[in-house]
Amino acid sequence: MSDNSTAITHDKDHAGPTTNSKQLLVSVAFSFILPVVIIIVLVYLVTSGNRPPVGAVDSEIAIAERIQKIGKVDTMSALREPRSGEEVFKAVCSACHLTGAIGSPKFGDATAWSPRIKTGLTALLNSAMKGKNAMPAQGGGAQTDLEVARAVVYMANAGGAKFDEPKAPAAAASAAK
């Protein structure tokens, strides 16, 4: 029996760092799973620099938009005939003024327009050009000052005003001759 006890002590002296199955599982995890995770993270970090910016469909278009010139000269709008007040109203102003959105006076509502009309055409034009409350400057559209003035006169006249529609500068000069 003494031989048997010496064999057991002899095995304990030569045992490795893992003495039970839990230690074996931990050492396997560190040997195989941890390096795989590290490799995946490193690949992600290396390739993430080549991705396009978030929201950009084409990186070349995004770059072109960032480096474009600050100002643009639009020669076509100078050559075209200014739109009437009704055309500008339908294109830009009707989005809010037909429904009365965000407290804007409804088109044709004399009660809503009368206090504004009493302030005069100059005050109405100033509000339209610079913006007022939730309305952005020039209604947020891309139209000339003459077109904005025509739209203001069109809306105010529909609300009970008797303003004359502004004339184009060339037409005003030829009418004065």
C-alpha positions as CSV (number, residue, x, y, z in Angstrom):
1,M,0.0,0.0,0.0
2,S,2.8,2.3,0.5
3,D,3.7,2.0,-3.2
4,N,0.3,3.4,-4.1
5,S,0.7,6.5,-2.0
6,T,4.1,7.3,-3.5
7,A,2.6,7.1,-7.0
8,I,-0.1,9.7,-6.1
9,T,2.4,12.1,-4.6
10,H,4.7,11.6,-7.6
11,D,1.9,12.6,-10.0
12,K,1.1,15.8,-8.0
13,D,4.8,16.9,-8.3
14,H,4.7,16.6,-12.1
15,A,1.3,18.2,-12.6
16,G,1.0,21.2,-15.0
17,P,-0.6,24.6,-14.4
18,T,-4.1,23.2,-14.9
19,T,-5.3,21.0,-12.1
20,N,-9.0,20.9,-12.9
21,S,-11.4,21.2,-15.9
22,K,-12.3,24.9,-15.1
23,Q,-8.6,25.9,-15.4
24,L,-8.4,24.0,-18.6
25,L,-11.3,25.8,-20.2
26,V,-9.9,29.2,-19.2
27,S,-6.5,28.4,-20.7
28,V,-8.2,27.3,-23.9
29,A,-10.2,30.5,-24.1
30,F,-7.1,32.6,-23.6
31,S,-5.2,30.6,-26.1
32,F,-7.7,30.6,-29.0
33,I,-10.6,33.0,-28.5
34,L,-8.7,36.0,-27.2
35,P,-6.3,36.2,-30.1
36,V,-9.2,35.9,-32.6
37,V,-11.0,38.8,-30.9
38,I,-7.8,40.9,-30.9
39,I,-7.3,40.2,-34.6
40,I,-10.9,41.3,-35.4
41,V,-10.5,44.5,-33.5
42,L,-7.2,45.3,-35.2
43,V,-8.7,44.7,-38.7
44,Y,-11.6,47.0,-37.9
45,L,-9.3,49.8,-36.7
46,V,-7.0,49.5,-39.7
47,T,-9.9,49.5,-42.3
48,S,-12.1,52.1,-40.6
49,G,-10.1,55.0,-42.0
50,N,-11.1,54.1,-45.6
51,R,-14.8,54.5,-45.1
52,P,-16.8,57.4,-46.6
53,P,-18.2,60.0,-44.2
54,V,-21.6,59.1,-42.6
55,G,-24.4,60.1,-44.9
56,A,-22.3,60.6,-48.0
57,V,-23.4,58.5,-51.0
58,D,-20.2,59.3,-52.9
59,S,-17.0,60.5,-51.2
60,E,-16.0,62.4,-54.3
61,I,-19.3,64.4,-54.3
62,A,-18.9,65.0,-50.5
63,I,-15.3,66.4,-51.1
64,A,-16.5,68.6,-54.0
65,E,-19.2,70.0,-51.8
66,R,-16.8,70.8,-49.0
67,I,-14.3,72.6,-51.2
68,Q,-16.7,74.5,-53.5
69,K,-16.5,78.3,-53.8
70,I,-18.3,80.4,-51.4
71,G,-20.2,82.6,-53.8
72,K,-21.9,81.9,-57.1
73,V,-23.0,84.2,-59.9
74,D,-26.4,83.4,-61.3
75,T,-26.7,85.1,-64.6
76,M,-29.8,83.2,-65.7
77,S,-32.1,84.8,-63.0
78,A,-31.0,88.2,-64.2
79,L,-32.1,87.4,-67.7
80,R,-35.5,85.9,-66.9
81,E,-38.7,87.9,-66.4
82,P,-39.6,88.3,-62.7
83,R,-42.5,86.1,-61.6
84,S,-45.8,87.5,-60.6
85,G,-47.0,87.6,-57.0
86,E,-49.4,84.8,-57.6
87,E,-46.6,82.6,-59.0
88,V,-44.3,83.2,-56.1
89,F,-47.2,82.6,-53.7
90,K,-48.1,79.3,-55.2
91,A,-44.4,78.2,-55.3
92,V,-43.2,79.4,-51.9
93,C,-45.7,81.1,-49.7
94,S,-48.7,78.7,-50.1
95,A,-47.0,76.0,-47.9
96,C,-47.8,78.0,-44.8
97,H,-50.3,80.7,-45.7
98,L,-52.9,78.4,-47.2
99,T,-53.2,76.4,-44.0
100,G,-52.2,79.0,-41.4
101,A,-49.3,76.9,-40.3
102,I,-47.2,78.1,-37.3
103,G,-49.5,81.1,-36.8
104,S,-49.1,82.6,-40.3
105,P,-52.2,84.6,-41.5
106,K,-54.3,82.5,-43.9
107,F,-54.5,83.6,-47.5
108,G,-57.7,85.7,-48.0
109,D,-58.5,86.0,-44.3
110,A,-59.3,89.7,-43.9
111,T,-59.5,89.4,-40.1
112,A,-55.9,88.0,-39.8
113,W,-54.5,90.4,-42.4
114,S,-56.1,93.7,-41.3
115,P,-53.7,94.5,-38.4
116,R,-50.8,93.7,-40.7
117,I,-52.2,95.8,-43.5
118,K,-52.6,98.8,-41.1
119,T,-48.8,98.7,-40.4
120,G,-48.3,99.5,-44.1
121,L,-46.6,98.0,-47.1
122,T,-43.1,99.0,-45.9
123,A,-43.6,97.1,-42.6
124,L,-45.0,94.0,-44.5
125,L,-42.1,94.0,-46.9
126,N,-39.6,94.4,-44.1
127,S,-41.1,91.3,-42.3
128,A,-41.0,89.3,-45.5
129,M,-37.5,90.2,-46.5
130,K,-35.9,89.8,-43.0
131,G,-38.2,87.1,-41.7
132,K,-40.6,87.2,-38.7
133,N,-41.3,84.6,-36.0
134,A,-41.1,81.2,-37.7
135,M,-41.0,82.6,-41.2
136,P,-37.4,82.7,-42.7
137,A,-36.1,85.6,-44.7
138,Q,-37.8,85.8,-48.1
139,G,-40.0,82.9,-47.1
140,G,-37.0,80.6,-47.4
141,G,-37.2,80.6,-51.2
142,A,-34.8,81.7,-53.8
143,Q,-36.5,84.7,-55.4
144,T,-35.6,88.3,-56.0
145,D,-36.7,91.2,-53.8
146,L,-39.2,92.3,-56.5
147,E,-40.8,88.8,-56.5
148,V,-41.1,88.8,-52.7
149,A,-42.7,92.3,-52.9
150,R,-45.1,91.1,-55.5
151,A,-46.1,88.1,-53.4
152,V,-46.6,90.2,-50.3
153,V,-48.8,92.6,-52.3
154,Y,-50.7,89.7,-53.7
155,M,-51.4,88.2,-50.3
156,A,-52.2,91.5,-48.7
157,N,-54.6,92.5,-51.5
158,A,-56.4,89.1,-51.1
159,G,-56.8,90.0,-47.4
160,G,-58.4,93.4,-48.1
161,A,-55.5,95.8,-48.9
162,K,-55.4,98.0,-52.0
163,F,-51.6,98.0,-52.7
164,D,-50.3,98.5,-56.2
165,E,-48.1,95.6,-57.5
166,P,-44.5,96.7,-57.7
167,K,-43.1,97.1,-61.3
168,A,-39.8,95.8,-62.6
169,P,-37.1,98.4,-62.6
170,A,-36.8,98.5,-66.4
171,A,-40.6,98.7,-66.8
172,A,-40.8,101.5,-64.2
173,A,-38.1,103.5,-66.0
174,S,-39.8,103.1,-69.4
175,A,-43.2,104.1,-67.8
176,A,-41.6,107.3,-66.4
177,K,-40.4,108.4,-69.9
